Amino acid sequence: MEGKVYKSTGSWYVVRTAAGETWNARLKGLFKLDGITSTNPLAVGDNVDLEPENDDERTALITAIHDRSNYINRQSPSHRMQHHIVAANIDQSFLVVTLKEPRTSQGFIDRWLVTCEAYHVPAILLFNKADLYRKKDEERFDAWKRMYETVGYPVVRMSVHTGEGLGEVNALLRDKISLLSGHSGVGKSSFLNALFPAMSLKTQAVSGWSGKGIHTTTFAEMFDLPGGGRIIDTPGMREFGLVDISKQELSGYFPEMRVFAGQCQFNNCVHLGEPGCRVKQAVADGNIAIERYESYCAILDSIEENNYR
């Protein structure tokens, strides 16, 4: 019997079959996939084989995990030297971004985009809480929208409070398996409730004294969407750590840098102070946004500090 993992709670998994049956399942023995050492060998979105244990209680053993078309990996929040698979077999990822209450940094956005590039997952940026924007916020949004759309990433201006942008996002979700991520407090659960009220997901306000989001989603969970498709809601993240990306590879995950990186004088150029660097020249010529280049340099420094290779 085959099924798809809809929820992971660490040791037990909610698995749904093509016939619509829901099973509570656990792993039979230890699994190691494709040489991946992670804190969770099984993730939401994985396709698995089931062996029923108790038909009355709908409990089963997971006996095999099918090959993945892709997955999103991050640094484990509890074990910095280990990986954590966020989700598997996804068609696209949505990162919910807020300019205030709480503020999402460009560094966080770019780390997420680098990971999506590395694992071949198309990424879309959802700028939520647009109803809170003042003049400076409007200017920052316009600048970021131009910058990311020039690179090739779709940007949607959205407000769960007013409904702005929800129709556009709903159309993007149709018939796709989508991953939804972002900081705690950016409005992921409110967004899902606005689009699909039957979900009735729990929401909490941003912490008043810190301006940081409060976790409302404890475990990743997949939902079937009324109009077709599925969405995976993930716990809010304070930070996003990269894994398995070397300094030499990093520029390949910045689409605007890929155009120029092969033209550098040295094959191992990391685009800092090397002579004949076409990427640095492209920054100087205005063909690569200085903000993206500075973000690249910051990520490069973090790889030097926490290199897993």
KENUVO-75772 format. One record per residue (C-alpha): x, y, z; residue in three letters. Coordinates in Angstrom, 2 decimals. Layout:
REM residues N
NODE       u       v       w res
NODE       X       Y       Z ALA
...
//
This chain:
REM residues 309
NODE       u       v       w res
NODE    0.00    0.00    0.00 MET
NODE    1.35    3.42   -0.99 GLU
NODE    0.76    6.78    0.62 GLY
NODE    2.04   10.34    1.02 LYS
NODE    3.26   11.83    4.30 VAL
NODE    0.98   14.68    5.36 TYR
NODE    2.34   15.39    8.84 LYS
NODE    5.46   14.58   10.83 SER
NODE    5.57   14.75   14.62 THR
NODE    9.04   13.29   15.01 GLY
NODE    8.34    9.62   15.61 SER
NODE    4.82    9.23   14.17 TRP
NODE    3.60   10.31   10.76 TYR
NODE    0.18   10.96    9.27 VAL
NODE    0.05    9.23    5.87 VAL
NODE   -2.78    9.47    3.33 ARG
NODE   -3.35    6.96    0.54 THR
NODE   -4.62    7.72   -2.97 ALA
NODE   -7.99    6.30   -1.86 ALA
NODE   -8.20    8.99    0.84 GLY
NODE   -7.52    6.72    3.81 GLU
NODE   -5.53    8.26    6.66 THR
NODE   -3.05    6.18    8.64 TRP
NODE   -0.90    6.88   11.69 ASN
NODE    2.45    5.35   10.83 ALA
NODE    5.94    4.88   12.19 ARG
NODE    9.20    3.85   10.57 LEU
NODE   10.14    0.21   10.45 LYS
NODE   13.84    0.26   11.33 GLY
NODE   16.37    2.90   10.30 LEU
NODE   16.47    4.61    6.93 PHE
NODE   19.29    6.44    5.20 LYS
NODE   18.47    8.08    1.87 LEU
NODE   20.92    9.15   -0.82 ASP
NODE   23.70    9.62    1.70 GLY
NODE   21.73   12.34    3.50 ILE
NODE   22.48   12.55    7.21 THR
NODE   19.56   14.42    8.72 SER
NODE   17.64   14.72   11.96 THR
NODE   14.56   13.46   10.08 ASN
NODE   14.95   10.68    7.52 PRO
NODE   11.30   11.13    6.53 LEU
NODE    9.64   14.45    5.65 ALA
NODE    6.24   15.80    4.73 VAL
NODE    5.70   15.19    1.01 GLY
NODE    7.55   11.88    0.94 ASP
NODE    5.88    8.96   -0.84 ASN
NODE    6.08    5.74    1.16 VAL
NODE    5.05    2.08    1.29 ASP
NODE    2.84    1.07    4.21 LEU
NODE    2.29   -2.23    5.99 GLU
NODE   -0.86   -2.12    8.19 PRO
NODE   -0.39   -3.00   11.86 GLU
NODE   -3.93   -2.57   13.07 ASN
NODE   -6.74   -1.94   10.57 ASP
NODE   -9.20   -0.90   13.29 ASP
NODE   -6.95    1.84   14.65 GLU
NODE   -5.44    2.64   11.24 ARG
NODE   -1.84    2.23   12.39 THR
NODE    0.88    1.08   10.01 ALA
NODE    4.60    0.58    9.52 LEU
NODE    6.49    2.55    6.87 ILE
NODE    8.55   -0.08    5.09 THR
NODE   10.06    1.97    2.24 ALA
NODE   10.57    5.56    1.17 ILE
NODE   10.32    6.28   -2.56 HIS
NODE   12.93    8.28   -4.44 ASP
NODE   12.44   12.05   -4.17 ARG
NODE   12.12   14.38   -7.13 SER
NODE   13.54   17.12   -4.88 ASN
NODE   13.60   18.35   -1.30 TYR
NODE   14.45   21.45    0.73 ILE
NODE   17.23   21.08    3.28 ASN
NODE   18.34   23.43    6.04 ARG
NODE   20.64   23.50    9.03 GLN
NODE   18.95   21.75   11.94 SER
NODE   17.75   24.36   14.46 PRO
NODE   18.69   22.07   17.38 SER
NODE   21.85   20.39   16.00 HIS
NODE   23.99   22.87   14.06 ARG
NODE   26.17   20.15   12.55 MET
NODE   23.19   18.20   11.21 GLN
NODE   20.66   18.73    8.42 HIS
NODE   16.89   18.95    8.60 HIS
NODE   14.71   18.15    5.58 ILE
NODE   11.91   20.74    5.48 VAL
NODE    9.78   19.00    2.83 ALA
NODE   10.06   16.72   -0.20 ALA
NODE    8.59   16.39   -3.70 ASN
NODE    7.39   20.00   -4.04 ILE
NODE    6.58   22.01   -7.16 ASP
NODE    7.25   25.49   -5.76 GLN
NODE    8.01   27.38   -2.57 SER
NODE    6.45   30.54   -1.17 PHE
NODE    8.39   32.67    1.29 LEU
NODE    6.17   35.04    3.27 VAL
NODE    8.07   38.28    3.85 VAL
NODE    7.14   41.24    6.07 THR
NODE    8.79   44.65    6.16 LEU
NODE    7.55   45.26    9.70 LYS
NODE    5.92   43.42   12.63 GLU
NODE    8.27   41.49   12.30 PRO
NODE   10.86   42.66    9.79 ARG
NODE   12.30   40.04    7.42 THR
NODE   15.94   40.73    6.59 SER
NODE   17.28   40.55    3.06 GLN
NODE   19.87   38.06    4.32 GLY
NODE   17.10   35.66    5.37 PHE
NODE   15.36   36.03    2.00 ILE
NODE   18.56   35.44    0.04 ASP
NODE   19.53   32.38    2.06 ARG
NODE   16.14   30.87    1.33 TRP
NODE   16.45   31.68   -2.36 LEU
NODE   19.93   30.16   -2.50 VAL
NODE   18.55   26.94   -1.00 THR
NODE   15.68   26.86   -3.49 CYS
NODE   18.17   27.31   -6.33 GLU
NODE   20.40   24.56   -4.95 ALA
NODE   17.52   22.07   -4.76 TYR
NODE   15.83   23.16   -8.02 HIS
NODE   12.62   24.45   -6.44 VAL
NODE   11.01   27.54   -8.04 PRO
NODE   10.60   30.32   -5.46 ALA
NODE    7.97   33.05   -5.09 ILE
NODE    8.09   35.94   -2.59 LEU
NODE    4.87   37.00   -0.84 LEU
NODE    5.17   40.43    0.82 PHE
NODE    2.44   40.34    3.47 ASN
NODE    1.02   43.10    5.72 LYS
NODE    1.03   45.65    2.89 ALA
NODE   -1.77   47.46    4.73 ASP
NODE    0.81   48.55    7.34 LEU
NODE    3.14   50.19    4.82 TYR
NODE    4.07   53.84    5.26 ARG
NODE    6.06   55.90    2.78 LYS
NODE    9.46   54.39    3.64 LYS
NODE    7.99   50.88    3.55 ASP
NODE    6.44   51.55    0.14 GLU
NODE    9.81   52.73   -1.16 GLU
NODE   11.61   49.69    0.25 ARG
NODE    9.01   47.31   -1.19 PHE
NODE    9.25   48.93   -4.63 ASP
NODE   13.05   48.66   -4.54 ALA
NODE   13.02   45.00   -3.46 TRP
NODE   10.30   44.14   -5.97 LYS
NODE   12.39   45.57   -8.82 ARG
NODE   15.53   43.85   -7.57 MET
NODE   14.02   40.37   -7.18 TYR
NODE   11.84   40.47  -10.29 GLU
NODE   14.88   41.52  -12.32 THR
NODE   16.65   38.40  -11.06 VAL
NODE   13.63   36.29  -12.03 GLY
NODE   11.70   35.77   -8.80 TYR
NODE    7.95   36.55   -8.85 PRO
NODE    6.92   39.03   -6.15 VAL
NODE    3.34   39.38   -4.87 VAL
NODE    2.23   42.30   -2.69 ARG
NODE   -0.30   40.91   -0.23 MET
NODE   -2.42   41.81    2.77 SER
NODE   -4.38   39.15    4.59 VAL
NODE   -6.19   41.98    6.43 HIS
NODE   -7.56   43.66    3.28 THR
NODE   -7.49   40.68    0.91 GLY
NODE   -5.00   42.33   -1.45 GLU
NODE   -3.12   39.78   -3.56 GLY
NODE   -4.96   36.72   -2.22 LEU
NODE   -6.62   35.94   -5.53 GLY
NODE   -3.30   36.06   -7.34 GLU
NODE   -1.71   33.68   -4.85 VAL
NODE   -4.70   31.35   -4.92 ASN
NODE   -4.28   31.01   -8.69 ALA
NODE   -0.57   30.22   -8.25 LEU
NODE   -1.40   27.44   -5.77 LEU
NODE   -3.82   25.60   -8.03 ARG
NODE   -2.82   22.02   -8.90 ASP
NODE    0.67   22.40   -7.39 LYS
NODE    2.37   21.06   -4.26 ILE
NODE    3.58   24.25   -2.58 SER
NODE    5.78   24.88    0.44 LEU
NODE    4.93   27.85    2.66 LEU
NODE    7.70   29.28    4.87 SER
NODE    8.74   32.43    6.68 GLY
NODE    9.61   33.94   10.04 HIS
NODE    7.28   33.37   12.96 SER
NODE    4.61   36.07   12.99 GLY
NODE    4.60   36.94    9.28 VAL
NODE    1.02   35.72    8.93 GLY
NODE    1.31   32.27    7.34 LYS
NODE   -1.56   30.77    9.34 SER
NODE   -3.72   33.87    8.88 SER
NODE   -3.01   33.69    5.14 PHE
NODE   -4.14   30.07    4.95 LEU
NODE   -7.25   30.81    7.03 ASN
NODE   -8.13   33.70    4.72 ALA
NODE   -7.85   31.55    1.61 LEU
NODE   -9.32   28.40    3.12 PHE
NODE  -11.46   29.16    6.23 PRO
NODE  -12.22   25.47    6.81 ALA
NODE   -8.61   24.94    7.92 MET
NODE   -9.14   27.03   11.10 SER
NODE   -5.43   27.17   11.89 LEU
NODE   -4.32   28.75   15.15 LYS
NODE   -2.87   32.26   14.97 THR
NODE   -1.13   34.52   17.46 GLN
NODE   -0.07   38.14   17.38 ALA
NODE    3.56   39.22   17.17 VAL
NODE    5.20   39.52   20.58 SER
NODE    4.76   43.14   21.65 GLY
NODE    7.93   43.50   23.70 TRP
NODE   10.29   41.91   21.18 SER
NODE    8.65   42.49   17.81 GLY
NODE    9.36   38.85   17.04 LYS
NODE    6.84   36.30   15.89 GLY
NODE    5.34   33.64   18.11 ILE
NODE    5.37   30.05   16.86 HIS
NODE    1.86   28.76   16.04 THR
NODE    2.76   25.82   13.78 THR
NODE    4.67   23.14   15.70 THR
NODE    5.14   20.56   12.95 PHE
NODE    5.16   20.70    9.17 ALA
NODE    1.79   19.66    7.77 GLU
NODE    0.30   19.25    4.29 MET
NODE   -3.24   20.31    3.41 PHE
NODE   -5.38   19.47    0.37 ASP
NODE   -6.64   22.65   -1.28 LEU
NODE  -10.29   22.99   -2.35 PRO
NODE   -9.36   24.20   -5.84 GLY
NODE   -6.82   21.42   -6.42 GLY
NODE   -3.26   21.09   -5.22 GLY
NODE   -1.66   20.86   -1.80 ARG
NODE    0.18   23.25    0.50 ILE
NODE    2.74   22.43    3.20 ILE
NODE    2.68   24.76    6.20 ASP
NODE    5.97   24.84    8.13 THR
NODE    6.91   26.10   11.60 PRO
NODE    8.13   29.70   11.68 GLY
NODE   11.91   30.11   11.52 MET
NODE   14.10   32.59   13.41 ARG
NODE   16.99   31.98   11.01 GLU
NODE   17.82   29.82    8.03 PHE
NODE   21.17   28.03    7.96 GLY
NODE   22.63   26.71    4.69 LEU
NODE   24.11   23.22    4.40 VAL
NODE   26.17   21.41    1.76 ASP
NODE   27.00   24.58   -0.19 ILE
NODE   30.67   25.43   -0.72 SER
NODE   32.19   28.87   -1.28 LYS
NODE   32.96   27.98   -4.89 GLN
NODE   29.36   26.92   -5.56 GLU
NODE   27.58   29.84   -3.93 LEU
NODE   27.64   32.30   -6.84 SER
NODE   26.01   29.63   -9.01 GLY
NODE   22.91   29.95   -6.84 TYR
NODE   22.63   33.69   -7.52 PHE
NODE   21.03   33.72  -11.02 PRO
NODE   22.36   37.18  -11.89 GLU
NODE   25.91   36.06  -11.04 MET
NODE   25.76   32.87  -13.10 ARG
NODE   25.70   34.99  -16.25 VAL
NODE   29.11   36.49  -15.48 PHE
NODE   30.89   33.93  -13.24 ALA
NODE   32.08   31.80  -16.17 GLY
NODE   33.82   34.82  -17.68 GLN
NODE   36.13   35.46  -14.71 CYS
NODE   39.89   35.24  -15.26 GLN
NODE   40.23   32.42  -12.70 PHE
NODE   38.05   29.31  -12.57 ASN
NODE   38.04   29.27   -8.76 ASN
NODE   37.14   32.97   -8.43 CYS
NODE   34.85   33.66   -5.48 VAL
NODE   34.30   37.27   -6.63 HIS
NODE   35.93   39.17   -3.80 LEU
NODE   39.30   40.73   -4.64 GLY
NODE   40.54   38.54   -7.51 GLU
NODE   41.82   40.27  -10.66 PRO
NODE   39.77   39.91  -13.82 GLY
NODE   36.53   39.21  -11.92 CYS
NODE   33.56   39.76  -14.23 ARG
NODE   31.07   39.56  -11.35 VAL
NODE   32.71   42.50   -9.55 LYS
NODE   32.75   44.39  -12.84 GLN
NODE   29.05   43.65  -13.33 ALA
NODE   28.33   45.08   -9.87 VAL
NODE   30.31   48.22  -10.75 ALA
NODE   28.42   48.50  -14.06 ASP
NODE   25.06   48.21  -12.32 GLY
NODE   24.20   44.84  -13.88 ASN
NODE   24.13   43.18  -10.45 ILE
NODE   22.41   44.96   -7.55 ALA
NODE   24.92   46.03   -4.90 ILE
NODE   22.49   44.83   -2.20 GLU
NODE   22.50   41.32   -3.65 ARG
NODE   26.28   41.31   -3.95 TYR
NODE   26.63   42.42   -0.31 GLU
NODE   24.24   39.64    0.70 SER
NODE   26.36   37.18   -1.28 TYR
NODE   29.47   38.32    0.61 CYS
NODE   27.73   37.92    3.98 ALA
NODE   26.59   34.40    3.11 ILE
NODE   30.11   33.58    1.89 LEU
NODE   31.49   34.59    5.31 ASP
NODE   28.99   32.34    7.09 SER
NODE   30.03   29.37    4.93 ILE
NODE   33.64   29.96    5.97 GLU
NODE   32.59   29.78    9.62 GLU
NODE   30.30   26.76    9.29 ASN
NODE   31.63   24.76    6.37 ASN
NODE   30.20   21.22    6.37 TYR
NODE   32.50   19.94    3.65 ARG
//
